[in-house]
Structures are given as structure tokens and as C-alpha cells.
């Protein structure tokens, strides 16, 4: 709802991914893909190694 309200005023949004766990990051990316005024999301690289340990297909940052 916040993204829709911002879009009406041509404002971009940046979802706050407070912990970047694998599940939290996946959820944030899914929502971000559906927001037309999405700009960027927060990502903590210090959790990347742990996420890779517990997932079959880990999320990777490319050209970011």
C-alpha cells in the first residue's frame, strides 16, 4: 500500500530488508519485483555465507 501511494506521486521506494536472512531476502525480492516504482533493496553481505550454507540455490548478487 505504501508503494502504491508513493507511485501516485512519482516517488520510488526502497524496501527495508532488516536482517537479510535467506527467507527474508527472498520475500523482499518477490515483493520488489511486483512494485513498479522499486529502486533498490537493502542487502547485508555478512549474511551471504550463512544463506549459501542452508539453501539449495543460494541467492547471489550480480553486478550490484
Buried (B, 14 or more C-beta within 10 A) or exposed (E): EEBEEBBEEEEEBEBEBEEBBBEBBBEBBEBBEEBEBBEEBEBEEEBBEEBEEEEEEEBEEEEE
